[in-house]
Amino acid sequence: MARMLNVALPKGRLGETVYGLFEAAGFPCPAVMEPGRKLIFENAEAGVRYFWVKPSDVAIYVERGAADIGVAGKDILLEYEPDVYELADLGVGVCRMAVAAKRDFYDDTRRALRVATKFPHIASRHYAARGRDIDVIRLGGSIELAPILGLSDVIVDIVETGKTLKENDLAVIEEIAPVSARLIANKSGFKFKTAEIERIARQLRKKETI
């Protein structure tokens, strides 16, 4: 008998899309999409137990073993570098991590570059690889405001369509990495539930190619 898989799904629109992939792959649990405040949903017949968590927390639940598998954005994986297996690119939540600035931006290399971001580790690694000294300004709100008000020279953030940047007279000046939703697994759990995890990963990869 297949053992139950604990699956961490990111709350919100991305999570609903991801659940649709799991459902189409043969791992349904209709109660997941019912309105309400319930957080845990189980389908013993399909061998899955889903639960909703904050998107940035998915990797923590998986790394710590509370979830066997989960779906996290590549941005989260790059920023926090959790000790997990990355099994598949699900091809949804597609965007990019990029550097953006005002259209008249000029990089004065005589001083540290002021970088506003929600992703300090990604920004630091990116500029360290280029030997560029930076001053990281960590923000949690509307990053686009920082260069407009002179708080920063550039921003490092997720860009989907670029519409918000354009409306604020900003533009992408450099792309750091592509971002999309990734299927991840707990390393210890993978050893004990290899067959179950591989089965669900295989089915999801099939859906990705359709």
C-alpha positions as CSV (number, residue, x, y, z in Angstrom):
1,M,0.0,0.0,0.0
2,A,1.3,3.4,-0.9
3,R,2.2,5.7,2.0
4,M,0.6,9.1,2.4
5,L,2.5,12.0,0.9
6,N,2.4,15.3,2.7
7,V,2.3,18.1,0.2
8,A,2.9,21.8,0.9
9,L,1.1,24.1,-1.5
10,P,1.7,27.9,-1.7
11,K,-1.4,29.9,-0.8
12,G,-2.9,32.2,-3.4
13,R,-3.4,32.1,-7.2
14,L,-0.2,30.2,-7.9
15,G,-1.2,27.5,-5.4
16,E,-4.6,27.1,-7.0
17,T,-2.9,26.7,-10.4
18,V,-0.4,24.1,-8.9
19,Y,-3.2,22.2,-7.3
20,G,-4.8,21.9,-10.7
21,L,-1.6,20.3,-12.0
22,F,-1.7,17.8,-9.2
23,E,-5.4,17.0,-9.8
24,A,-4.8,16.6,-13.6
25,A,-1.8,14.3,-12.8
26,G,-4.1,11.9,-10.8
27,F,-3.8,13.2,-7.3
28,P,-7.2,15.0,-6.6
29,C,-8.6,16.2,-3.4
30,P,-11.7,18.3,-4.2
31,A,-12.0,19.8,-0.7
32,V,-8.8,21.8,-1.4
33,M,-10.8,24.2,-3.5
34,E,-13.8,24.6,-1.2
35,P,-14.2,28.0,0.4
36,G,-13.3,28.2,4.1
37,R,-10.4,28.5,6.5
38,K,-9.4,24.8,6.6
39,L,-5.7,24.3,5.9
40,I,-5.3,20.6,5.7
41,F,-7.0,18.3,3.1
42,E,-6.6,14.5,2.7
43,N,-7.4,12.0,0.0
44,A,-6.4,8.6,1.4
45,E,-7.3,6.8,-1.9
46,A,-4.9,9.1,-3.9
47,G,-2.4,8.9,-1.1
48,V,-2.0,12.7,-0.6
49,R,-2.5,15.1,2.2
50,Y,-2.4,18.8,1.1
51,F,-1.9,21.8,3.2
52,W,-1.7,25.5,2.4
53,V,1.2,27.6,3.6
54,K,2.7,31.0,2.9
55,P,4.7,30.8,-0.4
56,S,7.9,31.8,1.3
57,D,7.4,29.1,4.0
58,V,7.0,26.1,1.6
59,A,10.7,25.4,1.5
60,I,11.0,25.5,5.3
61,Y,8.2,22.9,5.7
62,V,9.8,20.7,3.1
63,E,13.4,21.1,4.4
64,R,12.3,20.4,8.0
65,G,10.3,17.3,7.0
66,A,6.8,18.6,7.9
67,A,6.1,18.1,4.2
68,D,7.5,15.4,2.0
69,I,7.2,17.5,-1.1
70,G,6.1,21.0,-2.0
71,V,6.0,23.7,-4.6
72,A,8.2,26.8,-4.3
73,G,9.2,29.5,-6.6
74,K,12.8,29.4,-7.9
75,D,13.2,32.9,-6.3
76,I,12.7,31.4,-2.8
77,L,15.1,28.6,-3.6
78,L,17.8,31.0,-4.8
79,E,17.3,33.4,-1.9
80,Y,17.2,30.9,1.0
81,E,19.1,27.9,-0.5
82,P,17.1,25.3,1.4
83,D,18.7,21.8,1.7
84,V,16.1,20.0,-0.5
85,Y,15.9,18.1,-3.8
86,E,14.6,20.1,-6.8
87,L,12.7,17.5,-8.8
88,A,10.9,19.4,-11.6
89,D,10.2,22.8,-13.2
90,L,6.4,22.9,-13.3
91,G,6.3,25.6,-16.0
92,V,3.9,27.9,-14.1
93,G,4.4,31.1,-12.2
94,V,6.9,32.1,-14.9
95,C,8.8,35.4,-14.5
96,R,12.4,36.5,-14.0
97,M,14.6,37.9,-11.3
98,A,16.1,41.1,-12.7
99,V,17.9,44.4,-11.9
100,A,15.9,47.5,-12.8
101,A,16.6,51.2,-12.6
102,K,15.5,54.6,-13.8
103,R,15.9,55.0,-17.6
104,D,18.7,57.5,-17.2
105,F,20.7,55.3,-14.7
106,Y,24.5,55.6,-14.8
107,D,26.6,53.2,-12.6
108,D,29.2,55.3,-10.8
109,T,31.7,52.7,-9.9
110,R,33.6,55.1,-7.6
111,R,31.1,54.3,-4.8
112,A,29.0,51.4,-3.6
113,L,25.9,50.7,-5.6
114,R,22.7,51.1,-3.6
115,V,20.5,48.1,-4.2
116,A,16.9,48.0,-2.8
117,T,15.5,44.5,-2.7
118,K,13.4,41.8,-1.0
119,F,16.1,39.3,-2.0
120,P,19.4,40.4,-0.3
121,H,21.2,37.1,-0.8
122,I,20.4,36.9,-4.5
123,A,21.5,40.6,-4.9
124,S,24.7,40.1,-2.9
125,R,25.7,36.9,-4.8
126,H,24.9,38.5,-8.2
127,Y,27.1,41.6,-7.6
128,A,29.8,39.7,-5.7
129,A,30.3,37.6,-8.8
130,R,31.0,40.8,-10.7
131,G,33.2,42.3,-8.0
132,R,30.9,45.2,-7.5
133,D,30.6,46.7,-4.0
134,I,27.0,47.3,-3.0
135,D,25.0,48.7,-0.2
136,V,21.9,46.4,0.3
137,I,18.7,48.2,1.3
138,R,16.2,45.5,2.4
139,L,12.6,46.5,1.8
140,G,9.3,44.6,2.2
141,G,6.9,46.9,0.3
142,S,6.9,48.5,-3.1
143,I,10.5,48.2,-4.3
144,E,9.9,50.4,-7.3
145,L,9.6,53.5,-5.1
146,A,13.3,53.3,-3.9
147,P,15.0,54.6,-7.1
148,I,12.2,57.0,-7.8
149,L,12.7,58.7,-4.4
150,G,16.5,58.4,-4.5
151,L,16.7,55.8,-1.8
152,S,18.5,53.4,-4.1
153,D,20.3,53.4,-7.5
154,V,18.8,50.1,-8.6
155,I,16.4,47.4,-7.5
156,V,16.6,43.6,-7.6
157,D,13.1,42.1,-7.9
158,I,10.8,39.7,-9.7
159,V,9.6,41.0,-13.0
160,E,6.6,39.4,-14.7
161,T,5.3,41.6,-17.5
162,G,7.3,44.7,-16.7
163,K,4.2,46.9,-16.7
164,T,4.7,48.2,-13.2
165,L,8.3,49.2,-14.1
166,K,7.2,51.0,-17.2
167,E,4.4,52.9,-15.4
168,N,7.0,54.2,-13.0
169,D,9.6,55.1,-15.7
170,L,11.9,52.2,-14.7
171,A,13.4,49.5,-17.0
172,V,15.2,46.2,-16.7
173,I,18.9,46.7,-17.2
174,E,20.0,43.1,-16.4
175,E,18.4,39.7,-15.9
176,I,19.7,37.5,-13.1
177,A,17.7,34.3,-13.5
178,P,14.5,32.8,-14.8
179,V,11.9,32.1,-12.1
180,S,9.1,29.5,-12.1
181,A,7.4,27.1,-9.7
182,R,9.5,24.1,-8.8
183,L,8.6,20.7,-7.2
184,I,10.9,20.1,-4.3
185,A,11.3,17.2,-1.9
186,N,12.6,16.6,1.6
187,K,15.9,14.6,1.3
188,S,15.2,12.2,4.1
189,G,11.6,11.7,3.1
190,F,12.7,11.0,-0.5
191,K,14.8,8.0,0.8
192,F,11.8,6.5,2.5
193,K,9.1,7.4,0.1
194,T,11.1,7.2,-3.2
195,A,8.4,5.3,-5.1
196,E,5.6,7.6,-4.1
197,I,7.5,10.8,-4.7
198,E,8.9,9.6,-8.0
199,R,5.4,8.6,-9.2
200,I,3.9,12.0,-8.5
201,A,7.0,13.8,-10.0
202,R,6.8,11.6,-13.1
203,Q,3.1,12.4,-13.6
204,L,3.7,16.1,-13.1
205,R,6.5,16.1,-15.6
206,K,4.2,14.5,-18.1
207,K,1.7,17.3,-17.6
208,E,4.4,19.9,-18.1
209,T,5.1,18.5,-21.6
210,I,1.5,18.4,-22.7
